[in-house]
């Protein structure tokens, strides 16, 4: 078992990385009221809900679970009233807990529900996708989408614990595994050249990748932990975690949220790096390295031909404002920085 501590004063919590920890969830989930509200989705429930509920009930907790349709469209403001109603019917109080069992959609949605229900109840993240394990389950960003864009309604609400079980990755489809690799590659790009070099060396060989996956998860989570400790509310260093995301979110919107997040971020990382290379802001050859490693892991979507649509979506991005737009660029692999510009930067 590997444990990382996110040091945020009264909001501090542990991240536990251990194969099989899902079946021990009850050891880590506490509820003074004795009730736990579990939120999962239709992809995850058949594989892992029974084991989670068994562990929680074995710890003496009363459990209510809800299984939502899988997919980004579930992460909607319109889903929340149903969750609030079910929680009220269950008698969930501020002394109880919410558990999110699933990928980034469930973690974001369930976390926002926990942040807003009765002005806030604690919640535990049990991420089951690679993307959620290496990125979205840590850091306290929770929220839902609006038709105008991703994550436009949200909050900072830190979990009380994150339980990462790498065994859950065995049931991921190639599509969702590639989705998570988009975020793994991002961490190599912005903070860890050694990680990026390892991904290049493995070259998409899934057997070899799984030999390293526990350490890869640990590396990514540790990077995010340190960044969040330094900048919990994204006023400085934490913005670096958005590398590729401004274009990626715009691309997701233009595709009606039917393109995976990781695939869109991969396009965004290469797209913005090609622009920054042409402008002399990034070491030449960096974009080509990103493109090759993304393709090796099944991330080979193309940029949108609707440049004006991208620009319009970028202007609605929550990082955009009257003072301009902060975009994340690379000096080289492993070294990122923010650059103040406007949405027109994405015209190339």
N, C-alpha and C positions, 0 to 999 in steps of 0.2 A: 504494500500500500504506500502511495505517495500522497502527502498532504501539503498543500500550500495555504498559507494564511494571508488573506487580503486585509491589510491593516488600515482600517478607516474609523478608528475610535470606537464609539458605541455601535457602529454599523459593521464592525469587523466580522468576518466569517471564514470558514474553512472550505477549501476545494479538495475533495477526496477523489483520487484517481486509483481505481482498483478493479481488476477483473472479478466479477461476481458481486460487486457491492450493491447492485440493484436488489438482490435477494436479501440484503441486510438493511434495507432502507429504514425499517422501523427503529433501528438502533440510533439513527441520526435525526429523525423527525420528532420534535417535541410539540405538544399541544396541551396547554394548561386546561383547556376545556375538554380535551379528549377527542376532538373531532378533526378530521382531515378531509378536505375537498380536493379530489384528484381530477385533473384535466388532462386528457390525452386525445389522440386522433385515431381515425379508422385504419391507418397504416400500422400504428404502433400497438394498439390495444390487443390484437390477436397474439402478438409475440410476448408482450411484457406486462400488461395490466394485471393479470392474475397473480404473477409473482410479486409485484409491488403491493397489491392489496393484501395478499397473504402475509407479507412481512409487516405491514402497518398494523393489520388486525392482530398479528401475533405479539405486537408490542402493546396491546391493550387499547388501541385507538379505534374509534368508530369512523368508518370510511364511506364516503359517497363519491362515486366516480361519474364522470360525464365524458362520452366519446364524441368528438366533433368530426365533421368531414375533413379529410386531409387536404392541404393545399393553402396557398396564400390568400385565397378569397375568404377563408374562414377568419383571417386576421382583420376583421372589419368591426367598426363601431357598432354595427347592427347585431353582432353576436353577443355583445355585453349584457343587454337586458335579460336574456335567457339565462346567462350564467349567474347574474345577481339573484334572479328569482329562484333558481335551483338551490343556491347557497342559503337563501332565506328560508326556504322550505325545509332544508336540512337542519336549520338552527345554528348555522355557522356564526360564531361571534368573534370579537377581536382577540379573544384568548386562544383561538384555534389557528389552523394553518391551511394554506393552499399548497398543493404539490403539482408541479408541471412535469409531465412525463411525455417527452416527445422532442421534436426538433425546434428550430428557431421560431416558427409560427406559434406553436403552443407555448413556448417559453415567454415570448413577447406578449401574447394575448393574455395568458394566465397571470403573468407578472403584473400587467396593467390592471387586470381585474382585482388582484390582491392589493395593489397600491390604492385603489379607489373604493373598494368595498368597505363600508363603515369607516372611511377615512384611513384605511390601511390595516391590513393583517399581514403577518409574516408568511413567507413562502419559501419552498425548497425546490430547487431546480434539479431534475434528473434528466439530463439531455441524452437522447438516444441517436442523434445523427452526428456525423463528423463535424458539420458546420456549427452545430450548437455546442459540441464538446470543446472545440478549439476557440470558439469566439463568443457567440451570442448569450450563452448561459452565464457568463462572468461579466460583472461591471455594472449591473443594475439598470441598464437601459431597457425599458419596457414600453410597449405602445401598440397602436393599431394603425391601419392604413385608412386613408380617405380616397375617394375617386380621383382626387387631384394629385395624389402621390403617396409614397410610402412613409410610414412612421410620423405622420404629421400631427397625430394626437398621442401624447405619451408622457412619461414621467421618469425620474430616477428613483428606483426603489430596489435597494440591494436585497438579494436573497439572504436567508439565514444560514444556508448551506448549499453547496453544489456537489452532487454525487455523480461522478463520471465512470461509467462501466464500459471499457473498450469492447467487451464481448458483444454489446448491442450492435456494433458496426457490422457484424457478420450477416445480418439480415437486410442491410442496405442494398438497394439496387445500384447498378453501375451509375445511373443518372444521379442519384442522391449522393453517392460517394464522390463523384466528380464535383458536385455542388460544394461539398465541404472542402475539397482540395483547392478551390478558388481562394478561400480564406487562409488556408495553410500557406499557399504560395505568397499571399499578401504579407504574411508575417516575415517570411524570408526577405521579401523585397524591402520592407521598411526598417527592419531591425536586426536581421540575423543572416548575414551572407553565408555562414556555415550551413544553416538550414537550407538555404536556396541551393547551395552547391550539392548537398546531399540529394535533394529532389531531382536535380539535373542528372546526377550520377545514377540514381535508381531508374530514371527514364520511363516511369509509368509502369514498371513491373510490379503488379499488385502483390505478388508473393513476397518480394523483397521489401515492399513498402510496409506490409503488415509485420515484418520482422522488427521494424523500427517504430511502429505506430504509437506505442505507449510513450516512448521518448519524444516523438513529434508532438503528441497532445500536450505533454508536460511542458515542452519548450514554448509552444504557442500560448498556453494558459499562463505561464510564468511571465512572458512578455506583457500580456494584457494586464495581469495582476499589478506589475510594477507601474505600468502606464496609468492605470486607474488610481493607484495609491498617490501618484504625483498630481493627478488632474481628474478628480472624480466627475466634475460637471462639464468637462470638455471645453475649457476655456483656453487651453494651450496644447500641451503634448498629446492629449488624447485625440486631437483632430487627426493625428497621423494615422490612426486606425481606419480612417475613411479613404485611404488610398484606393482609387478605382471606383469608389462608391457613388460619387456625384453623377458621373456618366452612367454607372451601372443602374442606379435607381431610376434615372430618366429612361434608360433602355427597357427596364422592367415595366414601367408605366406605358410606354409606347407599345409593348407587347401584351398589354392587358394583364400583366402579372402572371403570364403563362410561361415566361422564361425563368429558369431557376436563378436565385440570387447569386450563387457562386459563378455561374456562367456569365451573368451580366457584369459582375465585378471583374472577371478575367478580361472581358472585352474592354472595360473601362481602364484597367491598368495598362494594357498595351496601347490603347488609343491615346490616352493623355501623355504617355511616355514618348510616343512618336512625335507628338506636338512639342513637348519640352526638349526633345533632342534637336528638332529643327530650329528651335529658338536658342540653342546653345546652353540650356539649363541643366542638361543631363548628359552623362558620359555616353558617347556614341556607342551603339551596339546593345545598349541596355534593353530597348524595346524588343529587339529580335530574340534576346535570351528569354524574356518574359513570354513572348509568343510561343517559342519552342517548348518551354517547360509546361505551359498551359495546355498545348496541344497533346503533349505526351500523356497527360492525365485526363484526356477526353473533353477539354474545354476549348472548343474551336468555333464558337459562334462568331458571326461577322458583325461589324458596326452597322448601325442603322443608316440607311440612305436618306432618311428624313432628318436632315441636319436642323432645319427650323423647328421640327417637333422636339428634338433633343434640347435645343436652346430654350424653348418654351418651358419644358419640364424642369430644366435646371433652374430657371428663374423661380420656380415654385419650391425648390429644395429648401429645407429648413435652415441650411447653412448659408443661404443667400439673403442679402439685406441691402439697405440703402448704401451702406459703406462698401459694398462689393461682395465678393465671394472668395472664401478661402478654399483653394484646391491644394491637394497634396501631390508633390512631385518628388522624384528621386534625384539625388546627386549621382548616385550609383547604387548598385544592388547592396542593400543593407543600410543605406543612409537616406532618410527621407526628410522633407521639410515642407512647411506650408508657404504658399505663395498667394498674395492678395491680387485678385483680378476681377473679371466680370464673366458672365455667362458666354460672352462672345469669344472667350478663349477657346471654347470647344468648336469653333468654326475651323480651327487649325491654322 
